[in-house]
Structure formats: structure tokens, C-alpha cells
Amino acid sequence: MKRFYKDVTVEAAEGGFGVRLDGRAIRTVGGRPQVVPSHALAEAMAAEWAAQGEEIDPALFLYRDMADYAIDVVAGDPASVIGEILPYAETDTLCYRAEPDEAFAARQRMMWEPLLAKAEARLGAKFVRVSGVIHKPQPPETLARLREELETLDAFALAALRNTASLAASLILGLAALEPQADLDALWDAANLEEDWQAELWGKDAEAMERRERRSAAFAAAARFAGLARA
């Protein structure tokens, strides 16, 4: 699609702020007014529109797409979205470890245990650590506590968490990424520990590294989206 507008602005709207293209308000994919809770997020979304060239590239609308999902999907049925996110806790990357006598297990303990312990302290819940790949369920009370935590999040935070948790294959890391002042590089390194370990042993693959960088950028964008929404 060719670019069809010249000016991109941000204006106050009922319930928040919205982007204007040549003075016209934008609607979501679902046809709802695209109104976000903060001026900072609206400015970031406006920057996506302003950065487009003569041909519009939909892949560059990371913030717009998350905003549309928050407005069209999450706001109307947050319980269903929580139900989609919660299973990441049942197979959380941080909980599945190599056998204790393997060298990789020591690396996992060093990088993952502090993050897992911090989450347990903050949530007041206990996670089961699993050696090997055989699934073991997390305690029902832990999953119930996590559901309570997710129910405190607004639609925009849940939209961001859906991305951070899925990209990290970890609800613990996904939630940590939404915290103010989160070290996103460290969290992403934790999510990719096994891939990085294999690269140390067998060498780096250019295609895998490119994919890692794309996913890292998407992880960071989702975390920033949540921060901008609450700004």
C-alpha cells in the first residue's frame, strides 16, 4: 500500500490519546477508536507512521499491532487472554533443567536460580524445578497465585505480556520484562541460555543468530510498549 498521508500528530481523545493522520483519527483493525492510555505510547505509535516511506510496511507497526490487540481482544475478554498466557508457567523455561551432574545444569543454576527465586519471593509462591524433559505440573496454588497476578494487569500490559512470555517461553521472564528498570538484555540472555550454550559448543549459525536478534527486538519492543502505556 502506498503512503496516503502527509502529517502525523497526536491529540487527546476520550479516555486517552490517539494518532491522527492528516487530522483524521485512526481506528483499530476491529473498527474501534484507537485510543491508548498515555501520550508517550501515542507518540511512539505516531513515530511508526511517520517513519514509513512511500510504501507502507505493515511489519514496522509493532506498537500499533499490540495496541489494536489490547483494544480489540484483551479489553473485551481479559479472562480468555489470561487463560492463553497462564500455560507458559506450566512449562516455564526456568523450571526445566539439565540433569544435576551435567555441566549445563551449573550454568542454568547460575543464571536462572536468582530470577526464579526473585519471582517466588515477589509472588509468595513456589515453583517446581524439573531435571530432564519429563513434564511435572506446578502446584495448583502457584498457578492460582499467578492468575491473581495477571488479573491485576490492564489490557495493554496483558497484550505486552502475551508477547514477552511467548517469545521467552517463560511467564516468569515475561512478567520480569514488564517491571520498570528491567534489564531486558539479561532477561533475553536467560531465555536463550540453551541456544547460546549450544553455540558455545558447536559454533554460531548465522541464520539462527539473525532469528535471535529479530526475536530479541520483538521482546524488547513488547516490554517498552508496556512501559509506555503506563507512563
N, C-alpha and C positions, 0 to 999 in steps of 0.2 A: 504494500500500500504506500502511495506517495504521501509525503507530509502535506497536510491540508490546513495548517495553521501557521501563524507567524509569532504571536505573542503568547507567553505563558506566565500566568500570575497566580497568586494565592490570595483568597479572600475568606473572611469569616462567613460561616454558614450556620444554620440552625443545628446546634449540637456539636459544633467544632469548626473545622476549616476544610476548604476544598480547592482543588486546582481549577483554573479557568483557562480555556484555550480561545484566544481572541474574544475574551469576555464571556464565553459560554461555559456553563457548569458541565462537569463530566458525570456520567452515570456508570455504575458497575456493570459487569457482564450480565448480571441478573436484572438490570434495569433500575436499581435503587440509586438514590443520590449518593455520590461518592464523597462522604464526609468522614474525616478522620479526627481523632481527639486532640491532636496537638498541631500547632503551627509548624513545629520542627519537622514532623513527618510529612505534612503537606508540602513543605519546601523541598524535601528530599524527593518526593514524588514529582514535583514540578521540574526538578533538575533532570529527571529521567526523560520527561517530554522535551525539555529544552535541548538535551544532548542528541536528540535524533537528527539524522541527516535528511537528505531529500527523500530517501526511502525509510519507512518506519520498520524497525527491527523489534518484533514482539519479545525477543529473548532479553532485551535490555530493561524490561519493565518488572524488575524483581519486587520493588516496593508496591507498585500498583497491583500486581497479582495477589500479593499477600493481603493487601487492604480489601480487595474485592472478595477474597475468600473469607476474611473476618466479617465483612458486612453481609454477604450473601448467604454464607453457610453457617459460620460459627454463631453469630448473633441470634439466629433463629432457633438453633438446636445445639447449645453447647454440650449437653449431656452426650449426644451422639459422637461429637468430636472427641470428648474426653474418653469415651469408650474405644475410639480408634487409637488414641495415644497411649493409654494405660498399658497395653500389652508389651510395649517396649521395656517396661520394668520387669516383666516375667522372663525375658531373655536378655537382660541387660549385659552389654559387653563387659562392664567392670566386674561382673559376678562370675564370669566363666574363665577359669584359669587353667594353665597347663598343669601336668602332674607335678607335685611338690619337688621331686628330685630333678626336674628339668631346668636347664639354665634360664629358659624364657620365663619360668614361674617367678624367679627372683626379680626380673625386670618388671613383670606385672605387679608384684607386691610393691615395689619401689614407686611406680608411677600411679597405680590405681588405688592402693590402700588409703593414702591420705584423702583422696577425693571421695571415696566411699565412706570413710569414717566421718568426714565432714558432713556428708549428706545425712548419715544416721544421726549425728548429733543435732543437726538443724531440724530434722523431721521427727525425732524421737521414735525412730523405727529401726528394725534390724533386718539386714539383707543377708540371704544365704549365699555363701561363696561355694562355687562348684568346681571341683577338679575334673577335667575332662569335658566331653561334649554331651554327656547324658543329661537331659533336662531335669531339673528339680524345681518344683514350684516355690515361689516366695510365700512367706507366711500371709494368711488372709488379712491379718491386722496391718501388715506393712502395705499391702495393696489398698486397703481401706484408707490408711493414712495418706497415701499418695493421691487417692481420689479426692480426699478433702482438700489437699494442697492445690490440685488442678481446678477445683471448683471455686477457689479464690481468685483465679486469673480471669481477666476480661477477654473479650473476643479477640482483640489484637495480640495479646500475649499468647493466647492459645494458638492463633494462626502461626505465630513465630515458633512456638514450641513444637508444633507438628513438623516443622522443617528441621529444627535443630535436633530433635530426638531421632527422627528417621535417618538423617544424614550421619549421626554419630552411632546409630544402633544402640542408643542408651538414653533412657529417660533421665538418669542421674546427670549425665553430661548435658543433656538438652536443657534441663532446668538450671544447671550451673551457668550455662551460657547466657541466660536471661538476667542474671544478677548484675547490678551496677558494678562497674570496675572489673568485670570478669576478664581473666586472661584467656582470650579466645585462642591464641596460638597454642598455649599449653593444653587447653581442653581438646583442641583438634589433634594434637600430637597423641594425647591419651586415647582418643577414639581410633587412631590409626596405628597403634602400637604394634599390632601383629604384622601389618603390612610393612612397616618400617623395619621390623626385626628380620623379616624375610629378605628385604632389600640389603640389609647389612650382610646377610649370609651369602646371598646369591647374586647381588648386584642390582642396580636400579634399572627399571624398564621405562623407557621414555613415554610410552603410551599410558602406563599406569601412573606415572608422575604427573602427566598432564591432567588425567582424570582426577587425581588427588587435589590438584590446585583448583580445578573447577568446583569441586565439592567443598573445598575449604572456603572459597569465596562465597558460595551459597550459604554455608554455615554462618560465616561472619555477617553476611547481609541480613539473615533472619534475626540474629542477635541484635544487630543495630536497629532493625525495624522495631523490635520490642522496646528498646531504649528510647527511640524517637517518639514512639506512641505515648510513652508515659512522661515525656519531657514537659 
